[in-house]
């Protein structure tokens, strides 16, 4: 069982509409069960009904009925509100960086941009560099140290322009009518002009865009890719190299999320999951502000990964030679 450890992303079949529809069918079948636990535990921050009932039995207390819809509605509203509050805590740091005119004027200050702005003022890069406990991030720190400052500046500028232009073309009245991943027009983000391999790769660049434009760019985090693996029942859907959401090399004891997973595909699956969460909001008398649509998707995918944290930690503990982390 082996998944390519290069930047080719996924097998060609993963881009075919028939394959995408098969993946979506499985996600939809698994969505309800995860969603109910997501609500029941307030995104993992509370105690589930089953746990409460088990505790009541042990204490000899009369077992109460499971939470009713009004309780779950309150939970959903709490999840939405708290997710947005958490999201906003460091959003300004990214907005300060993603300013076209400012980035354009930094041509002679690329080294300062790398050593000061990215290293110290960009939250996701700062936290990744500071995380000494995660051995797999040693390679990221080395890549950052060796990266060409001019190229890092160019990539961030390109991402900023892409985000601003996409935002200009964004029509909230028609956005949710998209039927295929091609309709979302994210393919450019999978090209070299928008990537500094090993430093600003699929995870970090999409996190940056997500923090500035949460209505249109989902966060392709490590947890999100793991969550898709679980939402799809770990199925290979006929892929020769196991699940498209994992990178596996048993010869090196490497099991990791596919950090080269194409954003154009991920964005579409996240888009479809948003619509499921939106429909559930209507069902439970809650509301998802479209300006924050992918904040709620991120919270849901983070919850799924958290639910399987023990297994994920075990799989990742098999790593010997390190990975690319957020990059």
C-alpha positions in Angstrom: 0.0 0.0 0.0 1.7 3.2 -1.2 0.7 6.7 -1.9 3.1 8.9 -3.9 5.1 11.3 -1.7 5.5 14.0 -4.3 3.4 17.1 -5.3 1.3 15.3 -7.9 -1.7 15.4 -5.5 -4.0 12.6 -6.4 -4.6 10.1 -9.2 -6.3 11.4 -12.4 -9.5 9.5 -11.6 -10.1 11.7 -8.6 -10.9 14.6 -11.0 -13.6 12.7 -12.9 -17.2 13.7 -12.2 -18.3 10.1 -11.6 -15.6 9.7 -9.0 -16.5 13.0 -7.3 -20.2 12.0 -7.2 -19.3 8.6 -5.5 -17.2 10.4 -2.9 -20.1 12.9 -2.2 -22.6 10.0 -1.9 -20.6 8.5 0.9 -20.1 11.8 2.6 -23.8 12.5 2.5 -24.6 9.0 4.0 -22.2 9.6 6.9 -23.0 13.3 7.5 -26.1 12.9 9.7 -24.5 10.7 12.3 -21.5 13.0 12.7 -23.7 16.1 12.7 -25.9 14.8 15.5 -22.9 14.1 17.6 -21.5 17.5 16.6 -24.6 19.1 18.0 -25.1 16.8 21.0 -21.6 17.6 22.3 -21.6 21.2 21.3 -18.7 20.5 18.9 -16.9 18.4 21.4 -17.0 21.0 24.2 -19.9 19.5 26.1 -21.0 16.1 27.3 -23.0 13.9 25.0 -26.5 12.6 26.0 -25.2 9.1 26.0 -22.4 10.0 28.4 -24.9 11.8 30.7 -27.2 8.8 30.7 -24.3 6.4 31.5 -23.2 8.6 34.4 -26.8 8.8 35.7 -27.0 5.0 35.6 -23.8 4.7 37.6 -25.0 7.2 40.2 -28.4 5.6 40.4 -30.1 8.7 39.2 -33.2 8.6 37.2 -32.2 8.6 33.5 -33.6 11.6 31.6 -34.6 11.6 28.0 -32.1 12.5 25.3 -31.8 16.1 24.3 -34.8 17.5 22.4 -34.7 19.6 19.3 -34.8 22.9 21.2 -31.7 21.8 23.2 -29.9 20.9 19.9 -31.0 24.2 18.3 -29.4 26.0 21.3 -26.3 24.0 20.8 -26.1 24.8 17.1 -26.5 28.5 17.7 -23.8 28.3 20.4 -21.4 26.4 18.0 -22.0 29.0 15.3 -21.5 31.9 17.6 -18.4 30.5 19.3 -16.8 29.4 16.1 -17.1 32.9 14.6 -15.8 34.5 17.8 -12.7 32.2 17.8 -12.2 32.8 14.1 -12.2 36.6 14.6 -9.5 36.5 17.3 -6.6 36.7 14.9 -8.3 37.6 11.7 -6.9 41.1 11.7 -3.3 39.8 11.6 -4.0 38.2 8.2 -5.9 41.2 6.8 -2.9 43.4 7.7 -0.6 41.2 5.6 -3.0 40.7 2.7 -2.9 44.2 1.3 -1.9 44.5 -2.4 -0.4 48.0 -2.3 1.7 47.2 0.7 3.0 43.9 -0.6 3.7 45.5 -4.0 5.9 48.1 -2.3 8.0 45.5 -0.5 10.2 44.5 -3.4 13.3 45.8 -1.7 12.3 44.5 1.7 11.6 40.8 1.0 14.1 39.7 3.6 12.3 41.7 6.3 9.0 40.4 5.1 10.2 36.9 5.5 12.1 37.3 8.8 9.6 39.7 10.5 6.2 39.6 8.9 5.9 35.9 8.1 8.0 34.6 11.0 6.6 36.7 13.7 3.3 38.3 12.5 1.6 35.6 10.5 -0.1 33.4 13.1 -0.1 30.1 11.4 3.6 30.4 10.3 4.6 31.7 13.7 2.9 28.9 15.5 4.2 26.2 13.2 7.8 27.4 13.6 7.4 27.6 17.4 6.0 24.1 17.7 9.1 22.2 18.9 7.0 19.3 20.2 6.0 18.1 16.8 9.1 16.4 15.4 7.5 16.2 11.9 7.8 20.0 11.7 11.6 20.0 11.8 11.6 19.8 8.1 9.2 22.7 7.8 11.6 24.9 10.0 14.5 23.9 7.7 12.5 24.7 4.6 11.5 28.1 5.9 15.1 29.0 6.8 16.3 28.1 3.3 13.4 29.6 1.4 14.1 32.4 -1.0 12.6 35.6 0.5 11.7 37.1 -2.9 9.8 34.0 -3.9 7.8 33.9 -0.6 6.8 37.6 -1.1 5.8 36.9 -4.6 3.6 33.9 -3.6 1.9 35.8 -0.9 1.3 38.7 -3.3 -0.2 36.3 -5.9 -2.5 34.8 -3.2 -3.6 38.3 -2.1 -4.4 39.3 -5.7 -6.2 36.0 -6.3 -8.3 36.4 -3.2 -9.2 40.0 -3.9 -10.1 39.3 -7.6 -12.2 36.3 -6.5 -14.0 38.4 -3.9 -14.8 41.0 -6.6 -16.4 38.4 -8.8 -18.2 36.7 -5.9 -22.0 36.9 -6.1 -23.7 35.6 -2.9 -26.9 35.2 -4.8 -25.5 32.7 -7.3 -22.5 31.2 -5.5 -24.4 28.4 -4.0 -25.7 27.3 -7.4 -22.3 25.7 -8.3 -22.7 22.1 -9.5 -19.1 21.0 -10.1 -15.7 21.7 -8.7 -14.9 23.5 -12.0 -17.7 26.0 -11.2 -15.8 27.2 -8.2 -12.7 28.1 -10.4 -10.0 27.2 -7.8 -7.6 25.4 -10.1 -5.0 28.2 -10.2 -4.4 27.8 -6.5 -2.9 24.4 -7.2 -0.2 25.8 -9.5 3.4 26.9 -8.8 2.7 30.6 -8.9 0.6 30.3 -5.7 2.8 27.8 -3.9 6.1 27.9 -2.1 6.6 24.2 -1.6 7.6 23.3 1.9 6.7 26.7 3.3 3.5 28.1 1.9 1.9 24.9 0.6 -1.7 23.7 0.5 -2.5 24.1 4.2 -0.9 27.4 4.9 -1.9 29.3 1.8 -5.5 28.2 2.0 -5.5 29.1 5.8 -4.4 32.6 4.9 -7.1 33.0 2.3 -9.7 31.5 4.6 -8.8 34.0 7.4 -9.3 37.0 5.0 -12.3 35.6 2.9 -14.2 33.0 5.0 -17.2 33.2 2.7 -15.4 31.8 -0.3 -12.2 30.0 0.7 -12.5 26.9 3.0 -9.6 26.0 5.3 -7.8 23.0 3.9 -6.2 22.1 7.3 -4.7 18.8 8.4 -7.8 18.1 10.4 -10.0 18.7 7.5 -8.2 16.2 5.3 -8.4 13.6 8.1 -12.1 14.4 8.5 -12.8 13.7 4.8 -11.1 10.3 5.2 -13.5 9.4 8.0 -16.5 10.9 6.2 -15.7 8.7 3.2 -15.4 5.5 5.4 -11.7 5.3 4.5 -12.8 4.1 1.0 -10.4 4.0 -1.9 -13.1 4.5 -4.5 -11.0 2.4 -6.9 -7.8 4.4 -6.4 -4.7 2.2 -6.8 -2.8 4.0 -4.0 -5.3 3.7 -1.2 -7.4 6.7 -0.1 -6.9 10.0 -1.9 -6.9 11.7 1.5 -3.9 9.9 2.9 -0.2 9.6 2.1 1.0 6.1 3.0 4.5 4.6 2.6 4.8 1.4 4.7 8.4 1.1 3.7 9.1 4.2 5.8 6.3 3.8 8.3 4.7 7.0 7.0 1.0 7.5 7.5 -0.1 11.2 7.1 -2.9 13.3 5.6 -2.3 14.1 2.0 -0.8 17.5 2.3 -0.7 17.8 -1.5 -4.5 17.3 -1.8 -5.7 19.5 -4.6 -7.5 22.6 -3.3 -10.0 22.6 -6.2 -11.3 19.3 -5.1 -11.2 20.0 -1.4 -13.0 23.3 -1.9 -15.9 21.5 -3.7 -16.3 18.9 -1.0 -16.2 21.7 1.6 -18.8 23.6 -0.4 -21.1 20.6 -0.4 -20.6 20.0 3.3 -21.5 23.7 3.9 -24.8 23.2 2.1 -25.6 20.2 4.3 -24.8 22.3 7.4 -26.9 25.2 6.0 -29.9 22.9 5.5 -29.5 21.6 9.0 -29.5 25.2 10.2 -32.9 25.7 8.6 -34.1 22.4 10.2 -33.0 23.4 13.6 -34.0 27.1 13.4 -30.4 28.3 13.4 -28.7 30.6 10.9 -25.3 30.5 9.2 -24.2 33.9 8.0 -22.8 33.3 4.4 -20.0 35.7 5.2 -18.7 33.1 7.6 -19.9 29.9 5.7 -16.6 28.1 5.9 -16.0 28.9 9.5 -18.8 26.5 10.4 -17.5 23.9 7.9 -14.1 24.2 9.6 -15.6 23.7 13.0 -17.5 20.6 11.8 -14.4 19.0 10.2 -12.3 19.9 13.2 -14.8 18.1 15.4 -14.7 14.9 13.2 -10.9 14.8 13.4 -11.1 15.4 17.2 -13.6 12.5 17.6 -10.9 10.2 16.0 -8.0 11.9 17.7 -6.7 8.7 19.3 -6.5 6.8 16.0 -5.0 9.7 14.1 -2.4 10.1 16.8 -1.5 6.4 16.6 -1.2 6.6 12.8 0.9 9.7 12.9 3.1 8.1 15.6 4.3 5.7 12.9 6.2 8.5 11.2 10.0 8.1 11.4 11.4 10.6 9.0 9.1 13.6 9.4 6.5 15.2 7.2 5.6 18.7 5.9 3.1 19.6 8.5 1.0 22.6 7.6 2.9 23.4 4.4 
